[in-house]
Amino acid sequence: MIDPQLLRDNPDLLRRSQEARGSSVSLVDDAIAADVQRRSSIQRFEKLRAEQNAFGRTVATAPKEAKKALVLQAQALAAQVKEAQQLSIDAETEFVTLAGAIQNPIIEGVPAGGEENFVTLREVGEKATFDFEPRDHAELGELLGAIDITRGVKVSGSRFYFLKGVGARLEIALMNMALDKALSEDFVPLITPTLVRPEIMAGTGFLGEHADEIYYLPADDLYLTGTSEVALAGFHSDEIIDVEKAPLRYAGWSTCYRREAGSAGKDNRGILRVHQFNKLEMFSYVLPENAEAEHDRLVSFQEAMLQACELSYRVIDVAAGDLGSSAARKYDIEAWVPTQGAYRELTSTSNCTTYQARRLDIRHRGEAGKTTPVATLNGTLATTRWIVAILETHQQADGSVRIPKALQPYLGGLETFEPVA
């Protein structure tokens, strides 16, 4: 939910944001009209209710012979109050629906446009080159006995897979290295639920235009999460929290599920685009004025992880139309995938400002004692997809894969993955 005061005081900012996102600008004007109607309905209801209370006292003290007529008037007034109350409820619902559909206003400097309009902020590391024909991660995974896609499809269908042997060990090593990084930066680790209630999923902004990406269990009225961000955002819902002295930081380890609706024909080979994967997600609750600095901090943690994995990558400022409804700014980090000759996203980190906190009623208490929404941020610190870039970047001519030094302690000192017989 956007700040209603912002809607009244600076609607042009919201119009510009909607336009940059390629979203409805007229929605802002509809929400303004609904806000006027809502406040008018509430005022009328409160005025009539005050009249009803005053009239009730008149009836109570009236002479017996006058009470019959006064009671009839009181009943008529009660009907008006009831009608006015329902109108105010309807007006509130309409406003919440319209205002809730306005996406989080983007931060100044976010590039306008769609997916292709991102801005590259920096490129880091040398792209891997080979004096042999490199294998893609799917072939390497088969040679190493690390990835079994055929049996994943047999058991669960397309876009499922097994990680086995060194593949399973590599994912666990990545996640543990990320967990150590999170602990060193004062994140509290959580293993989160992967099923959440509709109000939590809606509160994080995931039930908008991309709702078809989410698995839903109608018999239980629960959603499977595509990121532990959802559960981490809901962790402090309906609470007043203390972020005055330091952020609250959590690292959520979970399995994630995505339907990948509309992705037919895209990344069918391998494990780049799958229905199930594991992820360690950073989540921060901070004072709104500290959100942009925290955003930069989360990106620095992600870059440290990618550098430890000895990967070449670039950091991009994602364009407004590709942010999703909750993010006011998002940075993606994309690793170089040699066999594709392209950068592919490994991590995202988003500054959601106060958008999610307003929807989930997460507040802090300022010096004057007034409670106001906090800001929330999220970012991936490790996930299954990293295996793609690690295998392809560090492969050798015989099909073996060199293990980055930082990962070796998490693999019992193993230095190389060797092809299996």
N, C-alpha and C positions, 0 to 999 in steps of 0.2 A: 504494500500500500504506500502510495506517495504521501507526503506531508500535506494535509488539507490546507494549511496556512500558505504553503508554497503555491498551491493551486490558485488561491485567492490573490496573493501578493505578486506573483511572478509567473503568470500563465504562459508568457512568451518563452520562458526558459523551457517549459514542458513542450510547447509546440515545436521549438527548434530541435529538441531531443527526439521527439516522435518522428519528425521529418528526417533527421539524420539516420534513424533506425529503419526508415522506410515503412513506418507504421502510421496508423490513422491519426492525423492532426485534429480532425473534427471531434475526436473523442474527448479532447481537452475541453472544448466548448460545451459538449454534452454534459460533462462532469460538473462544469461551472454552473450550468443551468440546474442540474440536479441538486447541487449544494444549496443554491438559493431556495429551491422548492423545499428541500429538507429542513433548512433553518426556519423557513416560514411556517411549515407544518408543525414543527416542534413548538414554536412560539404560540401558535393558535391553540394547540393542545394544552400547553401550560397555562395559558390565559383562561381557557374554559375550565380547567381543573381548579384553578384558584377561585373562580366564580362559584363552582360547585361546592367547594369547601366553605366559602363564606355563606352561601345560600343554606347549606346544611345547618349552620349555626342559627340562621334566622328561623328555620323550621323548628329547631329544637326549643327555641324560646318563645315561639308564637302562641297566642291564645288557642285553646282547644277548638273553637268554632272556625278558626282560620286555617287550621292545619291541613284539612282535607284538600283545599285548593292548592296550598303550598306544596303538598306532597306530589300532586300531579305535575306541578311546574318542576319540581326536583327530578321527577322521573324523565321528563322531556329533556332537561339539562344533562342528565346522566347519559341519555342516548346520544346527545351531541358530543359529549366527552368521549364516549366509546368510539364514535365514528372518527373523531379527530385523532384519537390515539392510533387507530388502525391506519389512518392516512399518514401519520408521522412515521409509523413502522414501515409502511410501503415506500415512503420517500427515502428513508434511511437505507433500505435494502437496495433501491435503485441507485442511490449515490455510491454505496459500497461496491456495487457491481461495476459501475462505470469507472470510478476512481481506481478500483482494483485492477482494471484492464489497462490502465496507463502504465507503461513500463518505467523502470527506474531511470530518472533523468541522468544522462551520460555526463561524465566529468569533462570539463573543458579540455580540448586537445585530442579527444578520441576521434579517430578518422571516421568520416561519414561513409555510408555505402554498405555493400554486402561483403560476402566472404572473401572476394578477391581484392578488396580495397584496404587490406591490412597495411601497416607500415613496419618495415624491418628496423628494429632498434640497434641490433648488433649481431654479428656472426662470430662464433668462438670456436677455435680448434681447426686443425687441418682435416679436410675430407679424406676419408680412406681411399687409397689407390692400390691396385694390385698388378703384379706381373703375370697373373693367371686369370682365367675366366671365373669371377666370383659366383658362388652359389647363393641362392636366396635362403631366407631363414627356414622356410618349410623343408627344403632339401637338406639343409644342415641339421635341422631338428631330427629328421629321419636317420641321417648318417650317424648321429650321436646317440640315437635312442632316447632323445629328449622330448620330442613332440610326436604324438600319435593322433593325427587328424582323422584317419580312416575309421578307427574304432570310436572316436568321439562322435562322428556322424552316425555310426551304427547304433550307438547307445541313445543319443539324444537328438540327432538331426543336424542340419547344416549349421555352421558357425559354432559348433562345439568341438572339443578336443580334449585329449589327455596330455598333461605334462607328466613325464615319467623320468626315472633315473636322474641324470644330471639336470634335466629340465626342471623337475620339481625342486631339486636342491638349489638351482639358480634362482628361482622365484623366491624361495624362503630366504636365501642369502640376501637378495635385494631388499626384501621387506625388513629383515633384521638390521641391515645397514641403515636403512631409512629410519627405523625406529630408534637406533642409537643416535642418529643425527637429531631427530625430534627431541629426544630426552636431553641432549646437550644444549638445546635451545629452550628448555623449560616448558615443553609441551607435556601435558598429562595424557598418557596412552589410554585409549578406550577401545574395547571390542564392542562394536555397536550392533543393535538390532538391524536386520535387513528387511523387515516388514514394518511398515509404519501406517498410522491412521491417515485418512484423507485430509484432515485439517492440518497435519504436519506437512504432508506433501504439498498441499495448496499453499501453505504459509511460506514455503521456500521458493515458490514461484514456478514449480515444475509441472503444474497442471494447466498450462496455457497452450500455446500452439504446438508444443512438442509432446503433448500428453500421450500421443500414440506410440511414443518410444518406451513407455513404461508398462511393465507387467502388472496386471490388476487381478486380485482374487475376489470375485464378487460374493462368494459364499461367506467370506470373512470380512468383507469391506476393508481390505488392507492392500497396500501397494508394496511391491518389491522395489527396493531402492537401486538406482543406477550409480549411486555414490554415497558414501557415508556422510557427506555434507548434509543430507536431509536429516538423518538422525542427530547429527551434531548440532544442527540449527535448532532442532526441537528439544534438545537436552535441557535448555534453560527457558523454554517457552512459559509464558505466564509468570515470570519471575523478575524480581529486582535484584540485580547482581552488582558486585563491586569491581569496577574497572578503573577506579580513580587513580590508583597508584601504579597498576601494571595490567596489561591485557590478560584475559583468560585464554589460554591456548590449549587446544586438544589435538591429539593425533588419533584418528579413527581407523582401525584396521578392520576391513570387512570384505566379504565377497559382494560383487556388484552385478546387476542384471540389466541388460538393455535389449529391447526388442529389435533394434536396428531396422525399424519400419522404413520403407522407402529406399533401402540401400541395396536392392537387388542388383547384382552385377558389379558392385563395388567391393574391392578387396576380398574377393571370394577365396583367394589362395592364402593359406597361412593363418596367423592369429592376430592380424592387425585390427580386424573388425569382427568381434565375436559377441555372443550373447551373455557370457559369464566370464568374470575375471576377478582378480584380487587387487586391492588398492590400499595404500596408506595415505589418508587425506588429512592435511592440516586444516584447522579451523580456529579462527581468532575472534574473540569479542573485545572490542576496543572502544575508547571514546571516539566520537565521530571526527573530531579534529585531528586524531592520530591515525586515521584509516589509511591515508595515502602513504605515509611512512611505513606502516605495517605491511602494506601491499609490496613495497620495494623489498622489505625484509624477507617476506615469503619467497619472492623470486630469487633472492640471493641464496636461500637455503636450497631451492631446486637446482640452481646452477652449480652449487657445490657438489650435489649428488651426481649430476651429469658429468662434471669434470672428474669426479672420483671414478666414474665408469669409463673414462677416457673416450668420450663421445664428442663428435663435432655437432654443433647445434646453432640455432639462431633464436633470438627472442623477438617476438612480434607484438605490436600493439593492435589488438583485434578491432576490426571496424564495427561501427555501431549496430549495423544490421545483423551481425553475427554474434552478438553478446548474450542473447537470451534475455528474458524479461527482468531478471534480478540484478544482473551485473551493471554497474555504472562504468566500469572499465575492466578489461580482461587482458592479461598477457599470456600468450601461449609460448611454450618452448618446444621447438621442433628439432628432432635429431636427423642427421643425414643418414638415409638408408641407401647404401651403395647400389644394390641391384635395381632400385627404382630411379636412381639418379635424382632424388628429390628429398626435401625435408618433410618429415611426417611428425605430427603432434605426439609428444610424449607426456607433457604436463600442461595444465592450465592453472592460472590463479586469478581469482576474481575479487574485486572490491564491490561488495553489495551495499555499501553505505548503510543507511538505516532502513532500507526497503524490507528486508526479511524480518528485522526486529519489530517493525511496526505491525506486520501481519501476524507475528507470533507473540506480540506483547512482551518483549524483552527490554527491560529498562534499567537505567542506573539512576542513583539519587545524587543530584548536584549539591553544591555548597548551600544553596538556599533551601534545600530540602525537596525541591520539585523533581519529579521523576520524568526522564526523557529517554527516547530510544537510544540504544547503543548502535554501533556499526558492526557488521559481520563480514569476515573475509574467509576465503577458502582456497586451497591449492594442493595439488597432488605432489607427493614426495617420492612415491614409487608405485609402479603398477606392472601388470603382466606384459603390457605392450613393449616395455623396455627390452625384453628378451630379444625382440626382433632386431633392434639396433645393435645390441651387444654381440649377438651371434654374427651378424653380417659384417660389422666393423672389424671384429677381431679374428676373423677366419683366416686360415692358412691353406696353402695349396693342397695339402693332403686331406682336407676336410676337417681337420682339428680346429679348435678355437682357443685362442689365448685368453686367459682370465685376467681382467684388470687387477692390479696389485691390491687395490683397496677392498676388492671382493674376496680375495684369496683366504683371509682369516675366517670368513664366514662359510667357507667351503672346505674347512679342515686343512688348509694350506695347499689345496690343489691348484696347480698352475696352468693346466691345459685340459680341455675336454677332448678326448680322443674318440675317433669313430669306433663303433662297436662292430664286432665280427658279424 
